[in-house]
Amino acid sequence: MSDATSLDPASAGESRREARDRRLRFDDRIDTDTAVSSRQAAVLMGRSLRLLAQARGLFAAKFLFGFGFMVPAVMLPWLGKILTDNVLLERPLGDTDVPYPPFMTPLVSFVDGMAPMEIMLVLAILLLLLLVVFGTRAGAFEEFGLFGGADAATQGENQISAGTSAAGGIWGVGEYLVNIRLTQRLANTLRTRLFARLTRLPMTTLDDQRIGDSIYRVLYDTPQVPEICYQLTLNPVHTLVWGGINLYLIQYTYSNVAPELVWIAWSAFPLAFLVTFPASALVRRMNQAKRAAGAATTNAIEETMDNVYAVQSLGGMRRDAERFAERSSESFLRERFALAVGIAMLVAILAVMIVAAIFIVRLVTDQIIDGQMSPGDFFVLFGLLWGILETATGIGAFWIELQGPVAAVRRVFFFLDYPVDDDRVQGPKLGPIRQGFELSDVSFDYPDGRRALSDVNLELPMGELVAIVGPTGSGKTSLAYLIPAFLQATAGRVLVDGRDVTEVDLESLRSQVAYVFQEHSLLSASIRDNLLLARPDASDTDIRRALEGAACTDFIDELPDGIDTVLGQSGDTLSVGQQQRLCIARGLIRETPVLILDEPTAALDPKTENELIQALKAGAEDRLAIVIAHRLSTIRHADRIVFLEEGRIRDVGTHEDLMANPNSPYRRFVMLQGG
């Protein structure tokens, strides 16, 4: 992360060891430096808070609902005092040195002089109104919401539609609904942004990033961002205001009678915070580890099911089941560790609070015996001190409880901040490609240091069918990836119509290039939907033309639902050759000036291959068609052949010209292939 702190050599070595351990245990390849300092945690919290601007109205409503609930919570202890002293004990109002707070003056004046049963009737009516508006939870200052397990994934599922309220009744229902809408607005906005970002990662990053980890971040990490917003705003403000009200009431009513209660109440807040703050770094590490372990479990599921045919054919079911069980156990273990640390912190806070409570109970009991307080004061003090101790506990747990969401937020912002192709300086939009591409002294190195291309100089004009040929690992696909800027040259320049591809608008470039990958990437949807993915506004005529160009109509016409036939996972209900042709049709339907096909005929029969090549040659009159191929039957029809070997261009020319040269590297390659 950008805020990462510098490390001395010893700690740097330890960090490298931790990163290696994470790669082995948690599958992390990209996000390996997960340490977060308190300063970095504060920065992440600040970034999360800025998201509240997207839901100002809902946030303000939730804020006001929280304050409104304090009305009955403040009143109930004093109603209990009146019930105890003036109804049950039938004592007159104001017979002790303890004054009522100002907000109780209207009620006290109203019932002053009434008989005990009349006072009881007034209290019953008032309590009934509070019950209807705020429910039976009025005064409890607890929250209700969805229940779920303690693991991060389950919490994420619940928190995506989380709603809580400290009240019941009409007030609680209103707050609950507002809270749900607010949470969904924030979470959906953020996870949509994260998903869009992940789909734009560079090709070299996508090679290392695990799909299961991406799923975990989108589904289970993003819901923690609304939670951290609430914990930084609603929860502490309401908690502090609630504690402040109780402190004021104690000082207003009992400072002269029992001043010890005042300083005990004030000391509870810093004491609770000091007990828990030293453990914050540990809690962050524990929560980061449990989320990484959960993502590794998701990876295990995704990788096995994505390659289930290979797993079954090679008899790897038991090994993969054991691997999943091991990662699942690791995830559960991390959850238990995090839960144990949380319990330990809670016990530490409660121990301090219990000691204070015992001292207070003894002090108040002595005052009642001495006649300085009435039995009703015990009821009041119990409510006030409970509110103060609850507030102190909340303050003590405040920073600790933030560390769990911070671990999730760090994982979200890591990829929101990760450089993607769209982040580069956006130049002017590229008009329709007229001339073609030129590679000038181009070299490319992968992030791990492997050299893929060296000093490539090549012109690719419009109107040609160009075949890129070479042995495995010669750099053919890397060269093709440079055309739509899937990869950026580490040296040299790639020009389109004389302009550097890094200096033009990326979308305007890629919208003019259709790339059909070697791997067959089909959606589990209808054939029509698969084609509309490439061109949403395509008509039935456009679809038919593309299917005919890729020689797909023969097998599609035999399907029960034709182009509306729904495919299985990754198109596996079709044969490999049919999948390949359908992918080619999806590239053709875009009708772009540039078409790149990576091994388009590898699974085609000779007749279908010939039809496809002829269609490509016919279409190449006004476009640039680039074909990466091994089969001689495909290569020999190209207008020009570019032969690569060890990342360098060794030969360029037509098949006939290159075969006529006895020293041609291409000719030697063809002869070795038996051509």
N, C-alpha and C positions, 0 to 999 in steps of 0.2 A: 504494500500500500504506500501511498505517497507520504503518509505521516510516520512511516517506520523509523524507529530510532536507530542511531548508529550503535554498533556493537564493537567491543574490544575483541582482539583475536581469539581469546579463550571462549568468550560467549558466542562469537561467530562460528567457531568450530562446533560448539554445542548446538547452535541453531541448525547447522548443516546436518548434524546427526539426527536432530529431531525431524527435519524435513525428510531425510531418508527413511526414518522410521514411519512417518506418516504415509509415504508412498507405498511402503510394503504392507502396512496394516489397513490403510483407509483408501487406497487407490488414487490418492491425490497426485496429479501430475502438473497442474497449472497453479492451483491455489495451495501452495506448500508453506508459506510463511504466515502462520495464523496468530502469532503472538500479538496481543493488543495491550498497550499501556493504558493507564488511567486517562492520560491526556488524549490519546487516540479514541478511547471510549467516549469521552466528552464530545469530541468532534463528530463522531457517528451519531450521537444523540442529537446534536444540533442539526445535522442534516435531516434526520428523521422528522424533527419538529417542523421543518419548512414544508413538509408535505401537508400539514394541516391547512395551509392556505387554499388547498383545492376543495375544502369542505368547510368553509368558515361558518356558514349558517347552521349546519348540523352540529358543529363543535360548540358554537355558542349556546345552542339549545341544550346540549348535554351538560354544559357547564352550569347553566341556570338550574336545571333539574337537580343537580347535586347540591346546590346551595339551598334550594327550597326544602329539601328533606331535613335540613338542620332545625327547622322550626319545631317539629314535634320532638326531635331528639333533645333539644334544649329544655323544652317545657316539662317533659315527663318526670324528671326527678323532683321538681317543685310541686307537681300535682301529687306525687307520692308523699311529699312532706305534709301537704294540706290534708290528704286522706288519713295519714297516721296521726298527726297532732290534733286536727280540728274535727275529724269525724269519729275515728276509733277511740281516741283518748279524750275527746270533747274539751280540748283546751282552747282558750280564746286566742284569736289571731294576735301575733306580735308580742307574745309573753316572754320571749327570749331576746338575747343581745344580737341574734343573727337576723339581719335585714333581708327582705325579699329583693331580688334584682328589679330594675325599672320595668322590664317587659312584663313582669307579673303584676304590676300595680293595678291595671284595669280589672283583672280577675279578682285580686284580693279585695279591692274596694267594693266589687259587686257582691261578693259573698260575706263581707264583713257584717256581722249582726244576725246572720241566718242561723237557723237551727242545724244541728249535724246532719239530719236527713235531707234537708233542703240543699246543704252544701254537697251531699252525696249525689243528689239528682243532677245538680249543675255539672259536677265532675263526670257523671255517667254520660250526659248529653255531649260534653266536649270530647270525651274519649271515643264515643261512637262516631262523631264527625272525623276525628283523626283516623279511626279505623277504616272508614269508607275511602278517605282520600289517600292515606298512606299505608293502609293494611296493617296486619298484625306485627309486621317487622318494625314499625315505627319505634325509634329509640334504640334499636339493636345495633344500628350502624354496621350491618353486615351486607354483603352483596350476594345476590343469587344470579345464576346463569346456567350455561350448559355444563353438564358433568362429563368427564372423560378421564382417560388414563393419564399417567404422569409422563409418558414418553413424548418426545418432541413431535413425532409425526401425528399422534392422536391429538395433541394440543393444537397443532397447526390446523387440522381438519375442523376442530371446534372453533378456533379463534377466527376462522375466515368469516363466520357468521356470529361472532360473539356479541352478546348483549348482556349487560349487568345493570342492576339497580340496587341501591341500599334500601329502597322502599318497596312496599307492595301496593295494593289498591290501585286506584286510578292513576295516581302519580307514578307508581312503579311501572305500570304497563306503558305509559307514555315514554318514560325514560328508557325503558328496555327497547322499544321499537326505534327510537332515535339512535340509540347506541348501535343496534344492529346495522342500520342504514349507514351510519358513519363508518363503522368498521369495514363493511363491504366496499364502500366507495374508496377508502384509502388502500385496502388490500388489493382490490381489482386493478386500480390505477397502477400500483407498483408492480404487481406481478405481470401485467401486460407489458410494461416498460422492460422488465427483466427478460421476458420471453422474446420480445422483439430484439433485444440486445444480443441474446444468445444465438439467435438465428443469423446474426450478422458477424459472428466471430470469424477471424481469418481462417483459411483452410488449414494452415499449419497448427492452429490452436484446436480446431475441431478434431484433428487427428488424435490429440491427447486427452481432450475433455470427455469424460464419461457421461453417457446419456442419463444414467441413473442419478448421477450427482446433479445434473441440470434439472431433472424432474424434482428432486428433493428441494432444491433451492426455490424453484418456482412455486411448488405446492405447500411446502412446510416451513420455509424460512421467511417468506414475505409476510405471512399473517402476524409475525412478531413485530413488524414495524408499527402497525396501529397500537399494539400493546405497549410498546415503548413510548409512544406519543402520550398515551393515557397516564402511564406511570410518571412521566415528566411534567405533566400539566394538571390534569383533573385530580388524580390521586393525591399528590403532595399538597396542592392548593387547598383542596377540601380537608385534607388531614390537618394541615397547619391552621386553617381557619377554625376547624372544630376544636383543636387543642387550645388555640388562643382564646376561644370563647370560654372554655372550661377553666383556663388559667385566670381569666378576668373574673369569672364568677366566684372562684375560690378566694381570690384576693379581695374582691368587693365585699364578700359576705363573711369570710372567716379570718382575715388578716389580723384583726384585733383580738379575736377569741383564741385562735391557734395559729400563730405566725409560722410554726414549724411546717405546717401543711403547704405553705406557699413555697418555701425554698426547696422542699422535697419535690413538689410538682415541677418547679423550674429545672431542677437538676436532672430530672428523668430524661430529658431530650438529648443533651450532649452525651450523657452516660450510655444510652442505648446505641448511639451512633459510634462511639469509640469502641464499643465491644465488638461491632461487626465489620468496621471498615478494613482492618488488616487482612481479612479473608477475601477481599474482592478479587484480587488477581487469581487466586486459586479457583474461585467460582467461575471466572471467565474461561480459564483453561479447561475446567471440567465440562462446561457447556459446549465449548468448541469441539472437544473430543467426542462428546456424545452425538453431536450432529454429524460430524465426519463419519462416525461409525454407522449411523443410520443411513447416510448416503451410500456407504460401501455396501450395506445390505441391499439397498435398492439397485445398485450396480449389478450385484450378483444375480438378482432376478432378471434384470433386463438383458444381460449378456447371455445367460443360459437360454432364455426363451427366444432371443433373436437368432441364436445358433442351435436351436433345439434339434434340427435334423442331423447336424454334425455330431451333436452330443449323443443322440440315440445310435447313429451308425457306428460310432467309435466306442460305444459302451461306456460313455463317461457319466451316466446318470448318477451313479453312486458317488463318484468324486465330486461332481457339482453339488449334489445334495449335502455332502460333508462340508464343502466350501461355504455354502449358504448357511448351514447350521453354525459354523464357526463364526461367521460374520454377524449373524443374528445374535449369538451368545455374547459377542463382544459389544454389540449395541445395547443389549440388556444390562451388561455389566457396567457400562458407562452411565446408563440411566440410574442404576442403583448407587453408584458413587456420587453422582450429582445430588440425588435425593438425600443421601446420608449427610452430605455437607450442609444442605439446606436445613435438615432437622437439627444438626449440631448448632447452627447459628440461632435457630429459633429457641432452642433450649437455653443457650447462653443469655439471650435477651430476657426470656421468661424468668430465669433464675434471679436476675437483677431486679426485675419488676416484683417478684414474689416477696423478696426481702423487704422492698419498700412498702408493699401492701401490708405485710405483717406489722411493721412499725406503725403505719397509719391507723390500722384497726385498733391497736392498743391505745394510741393517743386519743382517738375519737371516743373510745369506750370510757376512758378516764374522764374526759370532758363531760360526757353525758351523766356519769355518776356524780360529778361535782356540781351538776346543775347548770353549767355554762352552755350546754347544748341540750336540745330535746331529742327524743327518739326519732322524730322525723328528720332531724339533721343527719342521722346515720344514713337514712335512705338517700338524702340529697348528696351527701359526700360519696356514698358508694357510686352513684351515677356519675358525678363529676370526676372523681379519681379514676373510675374505670375508663371514662373518655380520655383522660390525660395519659393513663398507662397504655391504652390502645393506640393513642397518637404517638407516644414515645416508641412503642413497638414498631409502628409503621415507619417512623423516621429511622429507627435502627435497621429495619429491613429494607429501607428505600434503595440504598445504593447496592446492596446485595441482590435484591430482586431485579435490578436493572441489568445485571451482568449476564443473565440467561438470554434475554432478548438482544443484548449487544452482540453476543456470539452469532446469532442468526442475522442481525443487521449487517455485520461485517461481511458475511458470506453473500448477502444480496448486493451490497455496494461494491464488492470486489469485482463482480462482472458488469455492474453498471458503469464502473470506472475503467474497465479493461479496454484497451485500444481496439477498435474495430475499423474496417475499411471506410465506413461512413464518416469517421472522425477526421480523416485527412482534409487538408484545405480544399474546399470545393471551388473549382474553377468554373468558367462559363460552360453552359450546356453545349454538348456536342451535337452538331447538325447531322443530317443523313450522311453516312460514310460513303465517300465517292472514290477515293484513291486506294485505300487499304492500309496495311500495317507495315511497319519497318522496325526491325530489331537491330540496334546499333551497339556493338561491343557489349552485349548483354551477358552477365554472369548472374548466377543465383545460388545462394547457400541456404540450406535449411537451418532452423534454429539450433539444431544439435551439432552444426559445423559441417555436415555432409555437403560436398560440392555437387550440384545437380547439372549446372550448365556453365560453360566457360567460353567467353569471347565469341558469342553467337552473333553473326551478321546475316540478316535474312530479310528479303522483301516478300511481302504477301499481298499482291495487288488484287483488286476486285476482278471478278470474272474468271477465276481459276478454280479448279479442283486440285488441291494440294494434298499429297499423301506424306505423312511424317512416319518414317520407318526407322527401325533400329532394334538391337537386341534388348532384352529385359534390363531395366535399370539404366538405359542410355539417356534418359531425360526427356522422352517424348511428351509425357503428360505435363511435366513441369513447364516445357516450352508452350504447350497449348494453354495452360493456366495463365500465362502472362498476357494473353490476348485480351480477355475480359477483366484483367487485373485481379484475378483470384489470388495471385502471388505478385509481389513487388520485386522487381529486379534489384539485387544488391549492388550491382554495378552496371553501367551502361544505361541506355534509354530504350523504351518501347514507344513508338510513335504511331498515332492514328491520324491519317490525313495531315501528317507533318507536325502534329501537336503531341506533346508528351502525355501519356495516359494518366499520369499522376497530377496533371494540371487541368483536367477537364472534369466536369460533373460525372461522378461515378455512375449514377443511375442512368444518365443519358447514354453512357457507353454500354452498360450491360443490357439495356433495353434493346440494343441492336445486335446482340450476340446470343444465339441459342446454343447451349452446350449440352450435349447428350453424354452422360457419364458412362464409363464402362460397367459400373455396378447398376443393376436394374432397380431404380427407385420408384416404385408404384405405390399409390395410396390404397388402403383397404376401402375403396369406394367404387362407384361405377366407372366404366370406361369413359363415358362422357365427362364425368367430373374430373378424371385424370387429365383429359385433354384441356378442359376449361381452366385447370390450374395454370396452364401456360398462357392461355388467352381467354379471359372470362367473357369477352364479347363475341367469341367465335360463333358463327351460324352453323346450322346443320350442313350446309354446303361446304363450308370451310373444313368442318370435321371430316366429312366424307373425302374431300380432296387430300387431306393429310394422311388419312388411313390408306387411301389408294397408293399414295406416294411411298409409303412404308410397307406396302404389300400386306396389309392387315385385313382387308375386306373378306378374304376367303375364309378365315377362321371366325371372324366376328359375325358374319352372316349365318354361321351354323350355331351360334349360341342362342339359347332360348329367348333372351331379352335383348339381343343385339348389343348396341352400344350402351344400353342401360343395364347390362349385366354387372352385378357387383362382384368385385374381385376379392379374393381371400387376402391374408396377411402378406403384404409386399408383393401382391400379384401372383402368389404361389399357386393359384388355381389354374394358371396358364403355364404352358411349357416355357422353357428358357428362351427358345427362339421366338415364341409369341410375345413374351415379355420384352425382349429386345426390340422387336418391330414396333410394339406399342410405344416404347420410350422414344424411338426414332420419330414416330408420328407426332408425339408430343413436342418434339423439337421442331418438326416441319411446320406445325400449325402456327407457330409464332410468326412465320414469314419474315424473319429478320435478314438484314443484309449479310450477316456472317453466321455460318453454321459450322459447329465443331462437333465431330463424332469420334468418340473414343472406342475403338474396336467395334464398329457397328455391325460387322458381318461374322463375328466369331461363332455365333450359334445359328447361322442361317444356312439353308441348303443352297446348292449352286444356282438353282433357278431363281430363288428369291433374292439371292445376293446380286445376280446380274440385273434383275429388275430395279433394285435399289440403286445400284451404281449408275445405271442409265438415267434414272430419275434425278440423281444428284448432278450428273454431267449436264442434263438439260437445264436444270435450275441454276447452274453455275454461270450462266451467261451474264447474269446481272447481280451475282452475289459471290462472296468468297466462301468456299466450302473446304474445310480442313478435315482430313480423315487420318486418324491414327490407326495403323493396321499392321498385321503380320502376314496375312494371306496374300500370296502373289496374285491371285485372281482379282483381288480388290485393288492392289497397288498399281498394277500395270495399266489401268484405265485412267490414272491421274494425269492431269496436264503437266504436273511437275512433281518430282519425288525429292524429298529432303531426307537424307540418310544421316542419322545421329549415331555416334559411338562415344561412350565415356563422356557424355555431356558436350561434345563438340560436333559441329557439322563437318562431315567427311566428304559428302557428295551431294550435288544438286543437279537435276536434269530429268529428262523423260526416261521411261523404262528402256526404250530401245537404245538411246544414246549411251546410257550408263552400262548396259549389258554389252555394248559394242566395245567398250574400253576394257582391255584385259587387266589393267591395274586398278580398276574401280573397286573401292571398298564395298560399295553396294552390290556389285557383281559377285564378290566373294561371299557376301552374306547370303545372297539368293542361292548360290551354288551349295552352300552348307545346309540350307533349308531344303535342298533337293529340288529346287526350281529349275 
